[in-house]
Amino acid sequence: MTVQVNNLCSSNTLITWKLKKKVETQSKLPNSTKQKKPFFGIYASSSSNARQLIEFGTVKAIQPKDAATAIGSDGFVLLDIRPVWEREKARVSGSLHVPLFVEDKDNSVITLIKKWVHFGYIGLWTGQNFTTLNSDFLSQVEQLVPDKDTMLLVACGEGLRSLMATSKLYKGGYKKLGWLAGGFNRSAEGDFEAVEGTEKLEYATIGGVSYYFLQLLLLLRAVGG
């Protein structure tokens, strides 16, 4: 029994020593070689933080039907964080625009493979480009809105990307924030006073093959209506 206990203690000591050396080695590595947190982990964490801010009342959740009042009477400034191709289809007149995601123009082999997979599974159906996080998002907002006491109503298509943007803005010093609940997709005609573009605001995120299905559905509805 003594031998077994001694062996166990030796094993634990060896494991502890290896873990300690691994931590010491990792801390000495340059930032470029350290293990990075996966993007989806960052996205989930940011969204979770934003939801907590909303639950605590720190960030105000505003329904699309109440957005006009929030902008016109309450003093909110609408910040559209959608990518350029969505905003070009439809946008609220007078809104500010800083995209949280931009088209990934990297042409490395790995990225090209990812783009091909994205196109096959997502891009062809939705018309969405392969994107990457806009690393200059906060600084670009600061250029447009230097006063961090400004009341910003953050909006996107579905309400998910704007959750992430809200979290980033709050950490960046903007404390008077609103979130467009459900995004522009849940808006109805008349929710915003003036909309520019070729599409209805609630359809701006739809593209690719799904866009033609939408047009067919609208046609059938009009004919049967």
N, C-alpha and C positions, 0 to 999 in steps of 0.2 A: 504493500500500500504506500509506503514511504517513497518508493521509486516512482510510482505513478504520480504522486503529488508533486514530486520534484520535476518530473518530465512536464507536467501540466504548467507548473510555474515557469519553467524554462521556455515553453512554447509561448506563453502569454507575454513574457519579457521580450522574446524575439519579435512577436507581432507588434507590440507597442513601439519597439525600436524602429521597425520598418515604417510604421505609420508616421512616426516623428520625422524620420529622414525624408519621407515623401512630402510632408508639409513644408519642411525647410527648403527642399529643392524647388517646390512649386513657387514659394515666396520669392526665390531668387531669380526666377525666370522673367524675361522682359514681358511687357503687357501683350505683345503680339503673339507670344507663344503660350500664354496662359489659357486654360480652358474657358471658353466664353459661354455665357448663359444662352441657351437656344432662344431664337426670336419668339417662338410661340410662348415660351415661358415668360418673356418680357411682356408680351401682349396680354397674357392672362393676368399677370401681376398688375399691370397698369389699369386694366379694366376692373379688376377687383378693388383696387384703391379708389377708383372713381365711383364705383357703386357704393362704397362705404361713405364717401363724401356726400353722395346724394341721400343715403339713408339717414345720415346725421344732420341733414339740412344745410350743410356747408355749401354744396352746389345745388341750385334750384332746378328741378326737373320741370320743363315747360312743354306742354302738348302743342302740336302744330296749330291747332285751332286757337290757341292763346298766344301764339308767337307775335301776331300783329300788335296786340296790346302791350306785350312785353317790350317790343321795339319802339312803338309809338309813344306809349304813356310811361312805361317804367324806366326807360332810358337804356335798354340793352342795345348793343351793337352786334349785328349778326356776323359771325365768323364762319365762313364756309371752308371746310378742310378737305373737301373731296378732291380727287385728282382732276387734272385739267380737262380730260375728255368727258367727264361727267358734267362738269360745270358748263362746258360749251353747249351742251344740249339744252340745259335749262338752269336759270339762276335767279335769285331774288335781286331785284334792282337795288343798288346801293350797298349791297353786302360786301364785306371784305373777303379776300381769298388768300389762304396760305395752305397748300396741300400737305397733308401729313404723310402721304405716300406719293412717290414719283416713279416714273418709268425707269426700270433697271436697264441701263444701256451698256452694262458690262458684257463683253463678248468673249470671256474666257470659256474654255471647253465645258467646265462644270455648269456655268450659268446658262450656256446655250442648251445643254441637256435639260436643265430645269425649265427653261422657257418652252422647249418642245413639249415636255410633259404637261406644263401648265396650259399650253394651247390645246392639247388633246383632251384634257379633262375639264378645263374651266374656260379658257379663252375663246374657244370656238363657240361655246354655248352662250356665254355671257358678254363676249366682246371686250372683256377687261384685259388690259395689258399686264405683263409681268412686272410687279412693282418692288420697290425697296423703300425702307423708311427714310424720310427726308431728314437728314442729320442736321439741317439748318432750320428746322421748323421753328423752334423757339426764338432764335435770333431774327428770323424773318417776321414773326409776329411782333417782336419788340420794335422792329423798324417801322411797322405800320401803326402799332399802338404802344408808344413809349410810356404812356401813363398807365401804370399797372393797377390803378384804382378804377379803370374803365370797366363797365359791366359788359361782359362778353357772353353772347349766346352762341355756343359752339354747336355746329350742325354738320351732318354728313348724310349719306343716303339712307342707311338702315339704323343708325344710332350706335353702332358698335365702334367704328373708328373714332367717332367723336368722344366716346368714353375714354379712349386711350389719350386723345388730344387734351381732354379736360384734365386728366391726371398730370400730364406734362406741364400744362399751363399753370396749374396750381403749385406744383413744385418750383416752377420758374418765377413765382411771386405774384401771379394774378389770383386774387382771392375773391373777386366778385364775379362768379361764373354761373352761367346757366347751361343746361344741356337740353337740346331738342329731342325729346323722348320719341323713340321710334324713327327719327330722321325724316327726311323729306318724303320718303316712300309712303308715310302715313298721312301726309298732308292732302288736303282736298282743295278743289278750285275755290279761290276766294280767301283761303287762309292767310295768304300774303298779298299785300296791296298791289304789287307790280312784279311780274315775272317776265324775264327775257329769255329768248332761245327758241329753238324749233320744236321742242317737245314739252309736254306737261312736266311739271317739277317732280311729280311722283313716279314718272317713268324714266327719269334721266339715268338711273343706274342700269337700265336694261339695254342690252346690246347683243350682237352676234345673232345666232340662230333664234334665240329666245325672243329677240325683237320682232322677227317676222311672225312668230306664233302669237305675240301680243297684238300685232296689227290685224291678224286674221280673227282673233277673238273679238277685238273691237268692232271689226266689220260685221261679224255675225251678230253681235249685240245690237248694232245699229239697224241691221236688216230685220232682226226679230223684234226690235223694240217698239 
